[in-house]
Amino acid sequence: MSGISLKNKDFIDGMRIFEDDRKIDHEFVLETLKEAIVKTYQKHIDAPAAIVRVEIDGKEMKIFHDLTVVEDESDKFDETLDIELSEALKINPEAKIGDVITREVNFNEIGRTSISVAKNMLKQKIKEYEKQRVYDEYKDKEYDLISGIIKTVEDKFVLVDIKNTIGILLKSEQIPGEIYREGMQIKAIIKEVSKNSKGSQVVLSRADAMFVKRLFEKEVPEIQQGIIEIKAIAREAGERTKMAVYSRNEEVDPIGACIGPRGSRVQAVISEVKGEKIDVFEWNDNIGELVKNALSPAEVKACFYQEENLEGLSEEEIQRRLKRNNRPLLVVVDDGQLSVAIGKKGKNAKLAVKLTDRKIDIKTVSEIQEMGIDIDEKVAEFNLDQERIRKEKEAKKFMQLQEEALKRKQEFDQELRDNDTGMIEEVFDELETDTPIEEIEVFGEEENFEEEKENEEAEVEETTAQEVEEVKEEVKEEAKEPKRKLKLEPKPEYKSKFEDYADASKPVEKPVEKKRKKKNDDDDRRLRAKDMKKDKEHALKVEYSEEELEEIRLKEEEESADSWINEDIDFDAYDDYYDKD
C-alpha cells in the first residue's frame, strides 16, 4: 500500500502544479479527474454499467466498486455487478441478499495502459475547458482596444500574449512596413473570436479602421463623455484615414477637440499608427456636403444623383429606386482638380466611397458640358430630395421620442399603481381586527364627518345673517342724522390675503382640502365679519349741504376778523421807533 500511496501523492502533486500553470479551477480538475478514472476503470473491467466511485481526500485517492449481494451459484450472477452471499459474508458478517457491498480497488489492478487512457482523457477535457473559457471571456469584446506583449514573430503572423490567452496578429491585419520584435508591447483591437476543433482563436488587428477610432476615443475626453461622436471612418492602413465627427453641444468644436491643444491628441494617434495621415472633418446629414468634405483636399463644384438606366422596369420599381437613400452620386470638379479628387492610386476616391457608403463617379466640368447635363437643374433636384430625406428623419425621430415618452409614462403610472396597491394592502393588514367596521375611527376623528359638516354649514349661515343685520342697523342710524346726505361710493373690490403672494390671474393649483378643526373655523368667521365692517366704513362718506357750508364759511370769517394778526398794523413803523432810541 505504501507504493500505491506514493504514486497517488505524486500524481496529485503534479495536478496541483498543472492547475497553477494553466490557471484552471481546482474543483473542475478534481471532477474531471474523477470522471476520467471512473470511465477508465469501467473500460478496464468491460462493464460500463458498473457502479464506481472515486474519493480524493487531501493527497490520497481511492477507488470504490459497489456490488450487489446475490445467492450463491445464481444464474444471473455477474462478477462486475454482483457478489455472492458467501463472499459478502467474509467482508460483512451481517450481509443479506440485496445489500450493497463496497470493495476498494487497488491501482495495480488497473494497469499502466489504462492510466495512460485516463491521462489523455483528462488532457482532452482540460483543452475543451480552456477553449470554452477563452471564448466566453472574449466573445463580447470584439473591437475592444487591448494591449499585449509579442511572444513570437513569424513571416505570416505574430503571436501576442494577452490576458489568459495568446492572440494572433495576421499579416493582413498588420500596418504595412511596421516592424515587430519579441518582447515589444503593442496595442491592437480584437477583431474576431472563433472556436474550432483546435481551440479558441483570438484574431487581433492594427490595420482596421476601428483601431484608429478606439485610439481617438482613448485620447479625446469629449468622445468618452458622449459630447462628440465619430459618425463615420474610413482607412487605408499605413497611408491615410478619413474621419467624420459630430458634436452634440454647439459650443464644442468637434474638429478642434479631436486635434487637441497644439495638435497633441491627433499627434498621439499618428505616432501609434507610425505616421499615417489623418483627415478630420465635420459630419453633415446632407450627403452632398458630406461627399465634398470626404473628397478633401479636392474642391467639389457640385454633387447630384447620377442618371440610372430605368428602361424595362415597372413604375413601382422606378419609384423605389428614385426614392432610395443610396443612389449613386455624380461629383463635378474643375478640370485641374480631377487628379486631386481621385488621389494616388485612387486612394482618396476609395476612402470617400467607404466613408459615405455610396457609389461615386467623378467628372470634370468639361465632361459634364459634353454630356449635355444641366448642373443647376440637377443640383436643385438633388437638394429637394435631400430636404425630403431630412423631413422624413425628423418625423421618424419625433415618433421615436413620442413612443419613448409614452413608454416612460406607462412605466410611471404602473409604478404608482403598484405603490398604491402596496399601501392599500398595508392599510387593510392593519385593519384586520375583530373590531366592527362601524367602531373604527377614520384618521383619528371621533365625530361623524357628515354631521360635523352639516353643523358647520348651519353655523356659517347663522353668522352671516347676523352680520348682515348689524350692518343694516348701523346704516339706518347714520341716515337719521339731520341735514346730512349719505353718498355711496363704489365699494372697493375685496382682496384676498393670498393675492399678495400670488397672481390671481394665473391658474393656481387647487390645494388639497383638509379637514379643519372647529376652533379655526370660528376664527375665520370672525375675521370675515371684521373685514366686512371695514368695507362698510370705507364705503360711506358724509357730504355737507349748501346751507351748512354757508354757515361754516361765515363762522370762519368772524373768527378771522377777531384775530389780531390780521389787523392793519404797520410793523415797519414800530421798528423805526425802537431804532431811534
VENWO-V59370 format. One record per pair of residues at least 12 apart in sequence whose C-alpha atoms are under 8 Angstrom apart, sorted by the first residue. I is the first residue (numbers start at 1). J is the second residue. D is the distance in whole Angstrom. If there is no record, write none. Layout:
# VENWO-V59370
I,J,D + I,J,D
This chain:
# VENWO-V59370
4,107,7 + 4,108,8 + 5,60,7 + 8,59,7 + 8,60,6 + 8,61,6 + 9,59,5 + 9,60,6 + 12,59,6 + 13,59,8 + 15,29,8 + 24,130,8 + 29,126,8 + 32,122,6 + 32,125,7 + 33,122,6 + 34,53,8 + 34,54,6 + 34,55,8 + 36,118,5 + 36,119,8 + 36,121,6 + 36,122,6 + 37,54,7 + 37,115,8 + 37,118,6 + 38,52,6 + 38,53,7 + 38,54,7 + 39,118,8 + 40,114,6 + 40,115,7 + 40,117,7 + 40,118,6 + 41,110,7 + 41,114,7 + 44,110,7 + 44,114,7 + 45,80,7 + 47,80,6 + 49,81,8 + 50,65,8 + 50,66,8 + 50,80,6 + 50,81,6 + 51,65,6 + 51,66,5 + 51,67,8 + 51,81,8 + 52,64,6 + 52,65,5 + 52,66,6 + 53,65,7 + 62,104,7 + 62,105,7 + 63,104,6 + 63,105,5 + 63,106,7 + 64,102,6 + 64,103,6 + 64,104,4 + 64,105,6 + 65,102,6 + 65,103,5 + 65,104,6 + 65,105,7 + 66,81,8 + 66,100,6 + 66,101,6 + 66,102,4 + 66,103,6 + 67,80,8 + 67,81,5 + 67,82,5 + 67,83,6 + 67,100,5 + 67,101,5 + 67,102,6 + 67,103,8 + 68,81,6 + 68,82,5 + 68,83,6 + 68,97,8 + 68,98,6 + 68,99,6 + 68,100,5 + 68,101,6 + 69,82,6 + 69,83,5 + 69,84,6 + 69,85,6 + 69,88,7 + 69,95,8 + 69,96,7 + 69,97,5 + 69,98,5 + 69,99,5 + 69,100,6 + 69,101,7 + 70,82,7 + 70,83,6 + 70,84,5 + 70,85,6 + 70,97,5 + 70,98,6 + 71,84,6 + 71,85,6 + 71,97,7 + 72,84,5 + 72,85,6 + 72,86,7 + 83,101,8 + 85,97,7 + 88,101,7 + 127,199,7 + 128,199,7 + 131,195,7 + 131,199,5 + 131,200,5 + 132,200,7 + 134,164,8 + 134,165,7 + 134,200,6 + 135,193,7 + 135,194,7 + 135,195,7 + 135,200,6 + 135,201,8 + 138,193,7 + 138,202,8 + 139,193,6 + 141,190,7 + 142,189,8 + 142,190,5 + 142,191,6 + 142,192,6 + 142,193,7 + 143,189,5 + 143,190,5 + 143,191,5 + 143,210,7 + 143,211,8 + 144,189,5 + 144,190,6 + 144,214,8 + 145,187,7 + 145,188,6 + 145,189,4 + 145,190,7 + 145,211,7 + 145,214,6 + 145,215,8 + 146,162,8 + 146,187,6 + 146,188,6 + 146,189,6 + 146,190,7 + 147,162,7 + 147,185,7 + 147,186,6 + 147,187,5 + 147,188,6 + 148,160,6 + 148,161,5 + 148,162,5 + 148,163,8 + 148,185,6 + 148,186,6 + 148,187,7 + 149,161,5 + 149,162,7 + 149,182,8 + 149,183,6 + 149,184,6 + 149,185,4 + 149,186,6 + 150,180,8 + 150,181,7 + 150,182,5 + 150,183,5 + 150,184,6 + 150,185,6 + 150,186,7 + 151,182,5 + 151,183,6 + 152,182,6 + 153,180,7 + 153,181,7 + 153,182,7 + 155,171,8 + 156,170,6 + 156,171,5 + 157,169,5 + 157,170,4 + 157,171,5 + 158,170,6 + 158,171,8 + 158,180,8 + 166,202,7 + 167,201,7 + 167,202,5 + 167,203,6 + 167,204,6 + 168,201,8 + 168,202,6 + 168,203,5 + 168,204,6 + 169,203,6 + 169,204,5 + 169,205,6 + 170,203,8 + 170,204,7 + 170,205,8 + 172,207,8 + 173,204,7 + 173,205,5 + 173,206,6 + 173,207,5 + 173,208,7 + 174,205,6 + 174,206,5 + 174,207,5 + 175,206,6 + 175,207,5 + 175,237,6 + 175,238,6 + 175,273,8 + 176,237,7 + 176,238,6 + 177,238,8 + 178,274,8 + 187,206,8 + 188,204,6 + 188,205,5 + 188,206,5 + 188,211,7 + 189,204,6 + 189,205,5 + 189,206,7 + 189,210,8 + 189,211,6 + 190,202,7 + 190,203,6 + 190,204,5 + 190,205,7 + 191,203,6 + 191,204,5 + 191,205,6 + 192,204,7 + 207,236,8 + 207,237,5 + 207,238,8 + 208,235,7 + 208,237,7 + 209,233,7 + 209,234,6 + 209,235,5 + 209,236,8 + 209,237,8 + 209,241,8 + 210,233,8 + 212,269,7 + 212,273,8 + 213,230,8 + 213,233,8 + 215,269,6 + 216,258,7 + 216,265,8 + 216,266,8 + 216,269,7 + 219,265,6 + 219,268,8 + 219,269,8 + 220,257,7 + 220,258,6 + 220,260,8 + 220,265,7 + 222,257,7 + 227,247,6 + 227,248,5 + 227,249,6 + 228,245,7 + 228,246,6 + 228,247,4 + 228,248,6 + 228,249,8 + 228,254,6 + 229,245,6 + 229,246,5 + 229,247,6 + 229,248,8 + 230,243,7 + 230,244,6 + 230,245,4 + 230,246,6 + 231,243,8 + 231,244,6 + 231,245,6 + 231,246,7 + 231,283,7 + 232,244,5 + 232,245,7 + 232,355,6 + 232,356,8 + 233,354,8 + 233,355,6 + 234,351,6 + 234,352,8 + 234,354,6 + 234,355,5 + 235,351,7 + 236,347,8 + 236,351,7 + 237,276,8 + 238,273,7 + 238,274,7 + 238,275,8 + 238,276,5 + 239,276,5 + 239,277,6 + 240,276,6 + 240,277,5 + 240,278,6 + 240,279,8 + 241,276,7 + 241,277,6 + 241,278,5 + 241,279,6 + 241,351,8 + 242,278,6 + 242,279,5 + 242,280,6 + 242,281,8 + 242,294,7 + 242,351,7 + 242,352,8 + 242,355,8 + 243,278,8 + 243,279,6 + 243,280,5 + 243,281,6 + 243,355,8 + 244,280,6 + 244,281,5 + 244,282,5 + 244,283,5 + 245,280,7 + 245,281,6 + 245,282,5 + 245,283,5 + 246,282,6 + 246,283,5 + 254,282,7 + 255,280,6 + 255,281,6 + 255,282,7 + 258,280,8 + 281,293,7 + 281,294,8 + 285,390,8 + 286,386,6 + 287,356,8 + 287,386,8 + 288,303,6 + 288,304,7 + 290,356,7 + 291,303,8 + 291,352,7 + 291,356,7 + 294,351,8 + 294,352,5 + 294,355,7 + 295,341,6 + 295,348,6 + 295,349,7 + 295,352,6 + 296,341,7 + 297,340,7 + 297,341,7 + 298,333,8 + 298,337,6 + 298,338,8 + 298,340,5 + 298,341,5 + 299,333,7 + 299,334,8 + 299,337,7 + 299,341,8 + 300,331,7 + 300,332,6 + 300,333,5 + 300,334,8 + 301,331,8 + 301,332,5 + 301,333,5 + 301,334,7 + 302,331,6 + 302,332,5 + 302,333,7 + 302,375,8 + 302,379,7 + 303,329,7 + 303,330,6 + 303,331,5 + 303,332,6 + 303,379,7 + 304,329,6 + 304,330,6 + 304,331,7 + 304,378,6 + 304,379,6 + 304,381,8 + 304,382,5 + 305,327,7 + 305,328,6 + 305,329,5 + 305,330,6 + 305,378,7 + 305,382,6 + 306,327,8 + 306,328,6 + 306,329,5 + 306,330,5 + 306,361,8 + 325,389,8 + 326,357,8 + 326,358,6 + 327,358,7 + 327,359,8 + 328,358,6 + 328,359,5 + 328,360,6 + 328,361,8 + 329,358,7 + 329,359,6 + 329,360,5 + 329,361,6 + 330,360,6 + 330,361,5 + 330,362,6 + 330,363,7 + 331,360,7 + 331,361,6 + 331,362,5 + 331,363,6 + 332,362,6 + 332,363,5 + 332,364,5 + 332,365,6 + 332,368,8 + 333,362,7 + 333,363,6 + 333,364,5 + 333,365,6 + 334,364,5 + 334,365,6 + 335,364,5 + 335,365,6 + 335,366,7 + 338,362,8 + 338,363,7 + 338,364,7 + 341,362,8 + 342,362,8 + 456,518,8 + 460,525,7 + 463,525,8 + 464,529,8 + 467,529,7 + 471,533,7 + 471,536,8 + 483,544,8 + 483,545,7 + 483,548,8 + 484,542,7 + 484,543,7 + 484,544,6 + 484,545,7 + 485,542,6 + 485,543,6 + 485,544,7 + 485,545,7 + 486,540,7 + 486,541,6 + 486,542,5 + 486,543,6 + 487,540,7 + 487,541,6 + 487,542,7 + 487,543,7 + 488,539,6 + 488,540,6 + 488,541,7 + 489,539,6 + 489,540,7 + 489,541,7 + 490,539,7 + 491,535,7 + 491,538,8 + 491,539,5 + 492,535,7 + 492,539,7
